[in-house]
Amino acid sequence: MKSTDFFKQLNEEIDAHVPPLPDALKESVRADAPVKELFKEVPAKKGFRRRWVAAIGVAAAFLLFCAAAFGGFAWYLNLPSVTLMQVDINPSLVLVLDRDFKVEAAVSNNADGDLLLSDGEFAAGLVGLSFERAAVQVTERAAMSGFIDLENEGSLDDYNEVNVTLTSNGRVLPAREKEIREELTQYFCDQGVYLYAEVHTVRDHSIKEETYKQEEQLTYRRLESREALEEYADRAVYSYAEELLLDAFYKFDLFEEIGALDRAIRSHPDNTYRRSWWTISSGQTGELSALCAQMKEKLTVLKVFYGADFTERTTVSEWGYMAAEKIYRVSLSLVDLDALRALLREGCNGETFGGVENISVRLNYFGFVSNDLFQNVVTELFNGQITTLSRLVEDVSSLLLTRAESLYSRFSVLYRAPRSAIGEEAYAAFLIRIGK
């Protein structure tokens, strides 16, 4: 097609799509100005100007594109090549993050951190998680190991807190802080656990990934000297000794409370035939009903924490409980409970629990606390029977694993118990209580 034919066809198509002018407008055009005045031909120099403006626009767009591309490239270069997320609850873990903020490695930062990572399956499960999910998983594991008080609703001096620090050798966006804080807060509110999350970001050009990607992720396995390992073992023993002593007294007091409730139920005026909780009818009301509810709660705790199930309301279950309580009290007949309560107040340490001079204290202790592995480790450690470093490492490993399993088996059950979720108003009140 010739160019003249092309433009002719184009003009015809344009005319066909232009709406007709009203007669009044036509008359106005004829009266006020000639058509040629309304549609003047554009001088050639203006066409040149349009092309020049268009060229400038294209050039400006190209420059903007280049600037954006360069800015994006510069932003990418400024991304951290290594970011460390340290989660402190009391257990302290350092998680190495990649550029997508996913976990590449998990390293223990203290003895309590060793307790969490001694479970190899849990440690392996952290790798590949997003940084927010990893923070939640670590905090939840701490809660399931007894490091978070599930019943604590918070006060100015006592509340559950997790501290998260993001340290990188590049730029970490402040939005990362918000993401972790919101994820932790919402998750534990849904679990019915009051928890405050403090999150910080720090830039440090000196940190290097290989410093934290060590062959041994547990603290005690990275210790280079025997003295340091023995000190670690001492601290682990003292901490575990207090945990076991607290647990033993909790069990003792639980039997005491169950006995007191049983006597209160039998002697209550509404209990005409002086029946026990196991044999009295379940349709009680008032104060007697409340006593029965407390009894059921205590027996459930005894079952959950110590595996002694006497929750069935039968005579056989009652006889079983009476026999278990009698055996338990006979086993404690030679134990000086007052001395052990004093030890608990003073705390287990080198002066009160360690060394040859405290053998009698430990003998009294083990008459009350049953843990054969712990007794063997303590006996060898404090009596100087461990002669090789490898044996010391082996005993510390066994002690650590046993302690971790003991804590998790007890507190994970408590953590999974049903609780009401915490709403926005309740959490806001919690923040006011703790002064945040």
C-alpha positions, 0 to 999 in steps of 0.5 A: 500500500502506498503511503498516500493511500495509507494516510487516506484510509487512516483519515477515513477511519478517524472521521468515521469515529468522530461524533457529529458536531451539533448544529448550534456548535457549527453555527457558533464556529461559523459566526465566531471564527473561520475553521482554519483559525481553529485548526491552524497548521503547526509550524515545522519547528514545533514538531521538532520541539516535540521530538526533542521533548520526547527524546529527553523523556526517553533519556530521563526514563533510561537514567531513572531505570539505571538509577533504580537498577544501580540502587537495587544492586547497591541494596543487594550488596548491602544485604548481610552476608551473615546474620546471627539471631540470639534468643535469650530466655535463660537458655541462650541459643545463637542461630546463623541465618542466610540472606533469606533469613532462614536458619543455617545452623544452631549453636548453644550459648550456655549450659541451659542452651545445651539442654535444648540442643541436646535433643538432636531431633529438635536441633536439626528441626530448626535448620531451614526455618524462617527466623520468626518461626525459629524464634517461636520454636526455641521459646516454646521448647524453653517453655516445655522444659520448664524455663517459662512459668506458664501460670505467671500473669506478670507483675512489675518484678516478675514476668516471662520475657524473651530477648531476641538480638539480630546482629549482622555485618550488613543492613537488617531492616527494622521490620524484622524486629516487628515480625519477630515480636508479633509472631512471638506475642501472637503465638503465646497469646494463642497458647494462653501464656503471658510473654513479653518479647524484647527485640533488637537489631545490631550491626557489626561488620566484624562478625563472621559466619564460620565463627559460629558454624562450629563442628560442636554445637553444644557449649561443653563440647567446645571447652578446651581444658579439663578445668573448664569442663570440670567447672561446667560439670560442677555448675550442671550438677548444682543446678540439677541438684536443686531441680531434683530437690525442688521436685522431690519436695513438690512430690512430698508436699503433694502427698501432704495436700492429698492427705489433708484433703482426704481428712477434710472430705471424711470429716465434713458434716455433709459426709454422713458415712465418712467416706473418702473421695474414692467412695463418696458419691459424685453428686455433692454440692457446696463446700464438699463438692469444692473439696472433691474437685481439689482432690481430683486436681491433686490426684491428676497432678500426681498421675501426670508428674509421677506416673502414679494413677489413682484417679479412678473412683473405686475402692481398689484405687483407694487401697492402691493410693494408701499403700503407695503413700505408706511405702513412700513415707517409710522410705523417708523415715531416715531423711532429715527433711528440715536439713534439706529445706535449709539446703534449698534455701541456701542453694546447692553450691560448692560450700553446701553440696560439693566436696568430701566435707559434704558427703553426709549432706549428699547422703541425706539428699539421696535418701530423699531424691531418687536418681541413680545416674545423678548419684553416680556422676556426683559421687565420681565428680566430687570424690575425684574418681574421674581420671580421664577427660573422655570419661568426664565428657561422657558423664557430663553428656549422660547427665545433660541428656538425662536432665533434659529428658526429665525436664521435657517429660514433665513440663511438656505435659503441663504446657499442652494442658488446655488454657484459654487464649489471651485476648488483646485487652488482657494482653494490654493489661499485662503490658501495663502490669509489667510497666511496658 
